Amino acid sequence: MINREIHFAQRPSPQPSLDCFKLVENELGEELKDGQVLVKNLWMSVDPYMRPRMNDVKSYIPPFQLDHVLEGGAIGVVEKSNNPKLPVGTHVESMNGWREYFVSSGKGLGIRDTSTIAPQDYLGILGMPGITAYVGTKILGEAKAGDTVYVSGAGGAVGSLVCQIAKALGCTVVGSAGSDAKVEWLLNTAKIDAAFNYKTEADFAAKLAALCPKGIDLFFDNVGGSQLDGALLSMRKNGRAILCGTIEDYNEAPEKRHGVKNLFKVVALGVTMKGFVVLDYMAEHHQAFTADMAKWRSEGKIDWQETVYEGVDKAPEAFLGLFNGANLGKMLVKLAD
Ligand SMILES: NC(=O)c1ccc[n+]([C@@H]2O[C@H](COP(=O)([O-])OP(=O)(O)OC[C@H]3O[C@@H](n4cnc5c(N)ncnc54)[C@H](OP(=O)(O)O)[C@@H]3O)[C@@H](O)[C@H]2O)c1
């Protein structure tokens, strides 16, 4: 059987391009050893965190290795099995994305119930982006009724959920995103209180100040850099800034990254800044997240959007699209029906 997969061909310097990826075909043996399963991937995720993993630097997760298949979240179905715990037809989540098929001993595979849940939801609203939004907003951000919440990157997977979780908790929500279509979705579907296109706004900080006249109680930051700097000017006394990501700088060389110039606002206003990596919070908060999300969805409080590319050969394009705003909601690659 022929498997197609994407290998890491070259490190970005610093802009990633299609040259960083190589489509490789290989033959998977027909025979499975005892305990092994053959998994056909149905969906794979591309995520911004993969970009820092392309740099050869130590971080909370090891860098990708050149000339190896890339890794990332995927959901697939067991097609052949020599493992009684994983019969044919079982849906499994793994970190073996960027490939069509793989053989596994079963280690690292999570069984997922798809009887009432779309398989790809485990990579999005019910998966890593969903719990990131939940932990950052409700647990660490302590969003509560009456707060003014500002969300950068508001049209993406995490940001779109942060906006709606904050609305469900009774907050006034302002979001920014990089296209008029995303702004329209934020206002008319997510029904947040105000939204603007940061790419066409001449004075980001002035616009944000005008939309948050009482100041920002909770800032959920997906972008960092100039947006973090601008938002600090509008923080309220004892406000909270939850730093989730700094995508504005992921493709910048270290010396070109945006510095924060308004840090004194943190001092003067007693602002709390808290960064986090969701992996550190998943086990503790997964149950509450699932229960709250199910409740909010049943109450019609959460809309969920996906942007889908088809075929493993399109995965690099989908990944690069994260850096020019090609996605509304979660960016996904569909690999098979
Ligand atoms: N801390 C954690 O554990 C954790 C977990 C998941 C994700 N994250 C972080 O959360 C953020 C969002 O992740 P996601 O998975 O939901 O991705 P996403 O928001 O669905 O996709 C990325 C979006 O970032 C925006 N963007 C790209 N380059 C930008 C730039 N230079 N300036 C401003 N915006 C830019 C684009 O939207 P526009 O059209 O608005 O430009 C793009 O659609 C990322 O920073 C990611 O690294 C952190």
The ligand as an ORCA input file, in Angstrom:
! r2SCAN-3c Opt
* xyz 0 1
  N      -0.711     28.866     24.580
  C      -1.227     27.772     24.039
  O      -1.259     26.707     24.629
  C      -1.794     27.870     22.650
  C      -2.617     26.856     22.125
  C      -3.166     27.040     20.853
  C      -2.864     28.178     20.133
  N      -2.040     29.115     20.673
  C      -1.746     30.360     19.976
  O      -2.966     31.038     19.802
  C      -2.938     31.789     18.607
  C      -4.106     31.367     17.722
  O      -3.958     30.006     17.374
  P      -5.061     29.297     16.460
  O      -4.717     27.867     16.408
  O      -6.398     29.699     16.898
  O      -4.758     29.940     15.041
  P      -5.787     30.794     14.172
  O      -6.072     32.045     14.933
  O      -6.914     29.936     13.766
  O      -4.943     31.112     12.873
  C      -3.924     32.038     12.865
  C      -4.468     33.463     12.599
  O      -3.513     34.392     13.078
  C      -3.666     35.614     12.380
  N      -2.352     36.132     12.012
  C      -1.409     35.550     11.246
  N      -0.323     36.335     11.133
  C      -0.603     37.474     11.842
  C       0.118     38.677     12.114
  N       1.348     38.890     11.625
  N      -0.493     39.618     12.858
  C      -1.727     39.432     13.361
  N      -2.454     38.310     13.151
  C      -1.886     37.339     12.401
  C      -4.480     35.313     11.121
  O      -5.765     35.925     11.273
  P      -6.059     37.454     10.824
  O      -6.887     37.341      9.591
  O      -6.786     38.003     11.996
  O      -4.730     38.128     10.571
  C      -4.627     33.796     11.129
  O      -5.847     33.377     10.593
  C      -1.569     31.545     17.992
  O      -0.693     32.570     18.401
  C      -1.147     30.229     18.598
  O       0.243     30.056     18.608
  C      -1.500     28.971     21.903
*
